[in-house]
Amino acid sequence: MHRQQNFLLFIALAAAVATPALGQTVASGGGAASGVTHSATPIPDFTRSWMHPSFPWFEPPASGPGPVTNRSRWPQRPGNDGPPLPPGVQGVSDYNHYTNPILQPWAAAVVKKFGEMSLAGITYGNPSNQCWPMPMLFVYKEGTIRMIQQPDMVQIIYTGPNTDVRRIRLNTRHPEPLTPSWYGDSVGHYEGDTLVIDTIGVKTDRPYAMIDLFGTPYSKSLHVIERYRLREYDDVKGAIERHIKENWLPAGDVYSKHRGKFLQLHLTVEDEGVFTTPWTATLTYVPGPDVPAESVCAENIHQYYYDHSDADVPRTEKPDF
């Protein structure tokens, strides 16, 4: 209880002091490389809770290369709120029926291996079900985020089975040399009404180094560019339609009836070690709960979803203090 109260107090205080004042402008300058923006424009107000509840989570692009996707779907009831697995089947996902023609041969073999495990009824480990920090882009699995804007930083708190926190430094460069880290090094700037975030240096020497539920690997060359904008329904309608067709929505369709601001994230992903070409995707968020729920992943280390053995949660042989 004390931990939850402290967490909620932190969120409330951070939100109270962090949001840029309406009408605040950003400097003009040389763009992404220099970490400054191109025009003096009011900073959009992203600070609040947003949610994107779905499995998997990427919305395929209207055209061009996109993320790994399913070839087949689980049976679902009308409204796309059906069960996550066929009746009577436990532990078998649909992720084995992947398709992505732009995977390098070695990466396609990795995904194929995970698919064969899934087809055999084996729930393989990933950062979520093993309670490890989630790398980019796996962290998008968390269906609710809290964005907190500050003059020199944007924080994104991802809440779900894990709680992951990214800190994006504004109007600066990546350090040289760069030490790889769990979430990579993220720097950002505003371009008009868009928050642009550039991320490199995601740690590869770690357990469960994958970017999605298919087990797609990544390499040290992973480079992610995120562009966040506030949009109206007509602006995101196409992405929502692709989303509903492609993904399972465990909370039902929370998108089509919403009128008001959406938060849309447009992604460009480059990784020459894994993909033969860059690819794009979107994630479209609707406003989330005012107080995000707190969750703790590793209090019960026994797997409930496969063979009831202990999960490979992070452990230490001695205390840190």
N, C-alpha and C positions, 0 to 999 in steps of 0.2 A: 504494500500500500504506500509506504513512504517513497519507494522508487517511482511509482506511478505519479504521485503528487509532484515529486521533483521534476519528472520529465514534462508534465503538463505546465508547471511553472516556468520551466526553461522555454517552452514553446511560446507561452504567452508573453514573456518578457522580450524574447528575441523578436517576435513579430511587432511588438509595440515600438521598438526603437529602430527596426531595420528598414522599414519600407521607405523608399525615396519619396520626398514630398512631391505632390502633384505639380507638374509644371517644371520640375527640375530638368535641366538639359545636360547633354553629354557633349564632350569636346569633339572638335573636328580634327581630322588628321589622316593617317596613312593606312588604316584598315587592319586586317587580321595580323599581319606580320609585326606591326608596331604596337598592336594591342590598343588602338584608339579607333574612334568611329569616324564616319565620313560626314556627318551633318549634326547640327545642333537641333535635337528633337526631344520632346518630353519623353522621359523614361516610362515605359509601360509598367503597370502595377501587377506583377505576377504573384505577389506575396499572399498565399492562402494555401489551403489543402485542395489537391486535385486527385481524381481517381481514374484509372484505366483498367478495370477488372477483366482479364481475359487470359486464355491459354491457347496456343502461345500468344505472344503479345504484339508482334510487328504487324502493321497494316501494309500489305504489299503495295508497291507503287502502281500508278495507272499504266505505266509502260516502262520498259527497260529492266535491267537486272535488279533483282530484289533478294530478300533473305530466303533461307531454307524454309520450305512450306510442306504441308501434308498433301499427299496425293489423294487420300481418302478421309472420310469423316466418321466419327461415331454417330450412331442413330441418335436423333434428338427430337424432343417434342417441339410443337410450334412455338415460335418466339425465341428459339435458340437458347432455351434454358434447360436443356435435357441433362441427363446424368453424365458424369465425366467418363464412365466406362459402360460398356454393354452390360445388360442385366446378368448377374451371376458370374461375371468375370472380374477377378481381382488381380491387379498388378500388371496387366498388359495395356500399354499405352498404344496410341496410334502413331507415335513418332517414328516408327520404323518405315513408314511409307513417305519418305522424304523425297524432295526433288530440288536440285539446284545445279544447273549445268555449269556454273562458274567456279565450282570447287576445284582446287588443285587435286591431282590424283591421290596424294597421301591423305589429304583432308577428307576426301570422299570415302576413303577406306576407313577412317576413324568413325565417321558418321554411320557407315554401313555396319561396322562392328557393334555400335550401340543399338542400332536398329534390330540386329539379329538377337541381341540380348533381350530387348523389349518384346520381340515376337515370341521368345522362349518363356516369357513370363517373369523375367528378371528385372526388377526395378534398380537400375544402375544409379550410382551415387552422383549427385550434382551439388553445387554450392548451397542450394536451398535445403534439400533433404538431409544434408550432412552438417548444416549449421555453420558453414564457412562464409567469410565475407564474399560478396558477389562481385565479380569483375564487371567492367564494361564488356559487353552489353547485357549480360545476364541480369544485372541489377534492375532492369526494366520489368522483370517478373513481378516485383513488388507493386501491387495494384494501386496503392495510395502513396502520394508524395506530399511533402510540405515544402514549398519554396519560400525562402527568406532572403530578401534583398537588402544589402547594405551598401554603403558608398564604395567600398573597395572589395566587396566579396558577395557572392551569391551562394547560399547553402541550400542543398537539396537533401531532405531527410526522407528515406524510403522506408515505409512501414509495411510489415507483413509478417511472415514467419521469422524473418530476421529484421533488424533495424540497421540500415546502412546509411552512412552520411558522406556526401561529397561536398567539398569546399572548392569553389571556383574563384580564383583570384582575378580581379578585373584590371584591365588596362595595363598589362604587364606581359612579359615573355616567359616561355619555358626556360628554366635554368639550364646552363651548360657547364659541366656534364649533368645529365639527368639520371637520378637514381630511380629505377622502376619501383612502383608501389601498388598496393592492392587495387586502388581505383584509377591509377594513372595520375598524371599531372594535367590539371584542367585550368586553362586561362580563358577569359571571356571579355567581350566588349559589346556595346550596343550599336547596331546599325539601324537607325531610324526606330521603327517599332519592333525590332527583332533583337533578342539576346542570342549572340553567337558564342558557342563554347567549343574550344579546340582541345582535344585530349589525346595525349600520347603517353608512352612509358608505363603501360599496364603490365604488371608483374606476370611473367610467364612461368617462373620457377615456383609453382604453388600447387596445392592439390586442387583438382577439379577446375582446371583452366579451360573453360568453355564459354561461349557467348550466348548459348540458347539451350532449350530443353532437348534438342536433337544431339547435343554433345559436340557441336561444331567447334573445332579448336581455334585458337588465334596465335599469332606469333608476335615477336618484338616489334614488327612493323605495323601493328594495329594503329590506325589513325582514325579518330571519330570526330566529325563535325556536327554539332547539334545547333539547330536554329529554332528558337521558341518564339511563338507569336500568339497573341490573343485574336481569335477568329470568330466570325458569325456562322450560323448554321449552314447557310448557302455556301460558305467557303470550304466547309469540311464534309459536306454531304457525300461526295464521292468516296472519300477515305472511309467514312463510316459504313457505307454500303459494302466496300471491299472487306472491311473489318468483320462485319456480321457474317459475310459469306465464308470467310477464311477461318475464323477463330471461334472457340467455345467461350461463351459469356456466362460464367457461373452465377452472376448477379442479374442475368437477363439483359435486355437491351436498355441500357441507361442513357443511350445517346440520342436516339431518333426523336424522342419527345422533348428533349431539353431545348429551351430557347433562352438565349443569353450568351455569355461569353464561353467559348471553348478555349482550352490551351492546346495548341497543336505543336508537336515536335517533329521537325523534318530532319532526318538523319542522312548523312553521307558517310559510308564506311569504306575505308581502304585498308587492305592487308595483302600485300603482294606475296607473302609467304603462304597464304591460305586460299585467296581468291584470284582468279585470272583477270578481274576487272573490278573497279569500284561498284558499289550498289547502294540503293537508296530505300528508305521506308519511312513511314510516319507512325506516330502514336498520337491519338487524339484524346484529351482528358476533359472530363466534365468536373464542375466543382464538387469537392469531397466534403466529408464531415468537418465541422468546425474544430472538433477535438479528435485527432487521430487516435485509434486504439493502440494501447501498448501491448507488445507481445514479446515473449522470451523464448528463444528457440531451443536451448539446450538443457532446460530443467529436467526433462525426461529423455534420456539418451536412447531408449529402446524404440526401434523402428516399429511403427504401427501399420505400415503400408506394404511390407514385403514378408520377411521371414522372422521378424521379432528379435533379430540379433541387435547388438549395440551399433548405433550409427558412429561414423568416424568423426565425431565432433572434435573441435580443437581441445587439446589437453596440455597440461604442463606438469612436470614432475616436481616442481617446487614453486612456492608462492613468489609473486613479483615484489613483495615488500617484506 
